[in-house]
Amino acid sequence: MNLYNIKHPEQQVNFAQAVRQGLGKDQGLFFPATIPQLSNIDELLALPLVERSQKILRALIGDEIPADKLNAMVKNAFTFPAPVAKVAENIYALELFHGPTLAFKDFGGRFMAQALATVRGDGKITILTATSGDTGAAVAHAFYGLENIEVVILYPKGKISPLQEKLFCTLGGNIRTVAINADFDACQTLVKQAFDDEELRQAIGLNSANSINISRLLAQVCYYFEAAAQLTAEQRQNLVVSVPSGNFGNLTAGLIAKTLGLPIKRFIASTNANDTVPRYLQTGEWQPNATVATLSNAMDVSRPNNWPRVEELFKRNGWSLNELGSGALNDAETETALKAQYAQGYLCEPHGAIAYQVLKDQLQEGETGLFLCTAHPAKFKESVERILGIELPLPDALDKHNKLPLLSDEMDNDFATLRAYLLK
Ligand SMILES: *Cc1c(COP(=O)(O)O)cnc(C)c1O
């Protein structure tokens, strides 16, 4: 597989290099040089998730990774289902929250961990990342138990929900978690300092495994096929997909699926009040506002880092950005949408509620709508319980961790201390 840096197209790498490096020169994003057109879509859709995903990823990645290895990577990563549920007439939900950390990031995170373990080469690898909650959990679970890979996760002490903390700070083994006596920005700065320290980088094989890694996007392509596989041929004729978007990785993956030949009529990018993209699509002007906190906090992003990949794909395919639907909901509208879904008999959470409502508002006669449910309702327990006036039981995956002791170390906001800790 060949990829190029969108900012500096002369920088070309293969899949292994792109996975190891994450970002290219000048923080440029890597993007596949070619995306094949698959001719056998119906045959693919008839296969089970893992087998189909192995074929899709083989088509994208090529023979750079031996078939048995790639097949094992997919099998180890995709250990949970992605069911489609009917929510209203002609509207379906793709539930992406049945993985170990109850969010769709498990798909990309787990495949990235498998990919990194496969292409790592010799020597030690240390994954260092800062989290305000969800990413840390997905990374910890994805890398847990992988040989010769150490994971260190920094988070702001007392600033993430106790339940979230339990989910990734109770694993032990190759996962070390550190509660920093400071805020999330300080945690991110510590991580940056570590990456700027060439000696430290070499000594412990520092890798960020961050959200712009191409392996995540490729994995996410597979669940769009899984959704289509659960719909009838007739429903697939006029399929409109609404994606709750923050950094726009999820939407990028959907667009890659369409490029491969999956019949999706159009996409809708759904956001919360951090609506840089919907405004851009309407006015043609890219004007990010200051990020505001919302109920759907995983989408509180005003400078989406995957947007250049979206534009690149539209340009390369000769598509017009006018074909991309979009819509934004504020918190009050999100609450109304969540209640409306619940009244229909479907329990959702704020991110999925936004995608649902924007889809419902824009779906036309004769179209079938699909929206992505990116997190389990229990992950946003406090909001969901308050808005709907119900009590949510803890799902088993959370309950199990909730009963375990916290294993985190505590540290002041001091790079020298962190450095010594990493080298230990
Ligand atoms: C990360 C996340 C999103 C946003 O996905 P992007 O790929 O960043 O657009 C939406 N919902 C939830 C629950 C998330 O965790």
The ligand as an SDF file (V2000), in Angstrom:
LIG
                    3D

 15 15  0  0  0  0  0  0  0  0999 V2000
  -14.8380   10.3140   18.9240 C   0  0  0  0  0  0  0  0  0  0  0  0
  -16.3260   10.3180   18.9850 C   0  0  0  0  0  0  0  0  0  0  0  0
  -17.1200   10.9370   17.9900 C   0  0  0  0  0  0  0  0  0  0  0  0
  -16.5300   11.7240   16.8390 C   0  0  0  0  0  0  0  0  0  0  0  0
  -15.9130   10.9010   15.8900 O   0  0  0  0  0  0  0  0  0  0  0  0
  -14.8960   11.5500   14.8250 P   0  0  0  0  0  0  0  0  0  0  0  0
  -14.3610   10.3930   14.0690 O   0  0  0  0  0  0  0  0  0  0  0  0
  -13.8540   12.2470   15.6430 O   0  0  0  0  0  0  0  0  0  0  0  0
  -15.6700   12.4920   14.0010 O   0  0  0  0  0  0  0  0  0  0  0  0
  -18.4920   10.8440   18.0740 C   0  0  0  0  0  0  0  0  0  0  0  0
  -19.0770   10.1890   19.1040 N   0  0  0  0  0  0  0  0  0  0  0  0
  -18.3710    9.6120   20.0930 C   0  0  0  0  0  0  0  0  0  0  0  0
  -19.0910    8.9410   21.2080 C   0  0  0  0  0  0  0  0  0  0  0  0
  -16.9710    9.6440   20.0720 C   0  0  0  0  0  0  0  0  0  0  0  0
  -16.2690    9.0630   21.0620 O   0  0  0  0  0  0  0  0  0  0  0  0
  1  2  1  0
  2  3  1  0
  2 14  2  0
  3  4  1  0
  3 10  2  0
  4  5  1  0
  5  6  1  0
  6  7  2  0
  6  8  1  0
  6  9  1  0
 10 11  1  0
 11 12  2  0
 12 13  1  0
 12 14  1  0
 14 15  1  0
M  END
$$$$
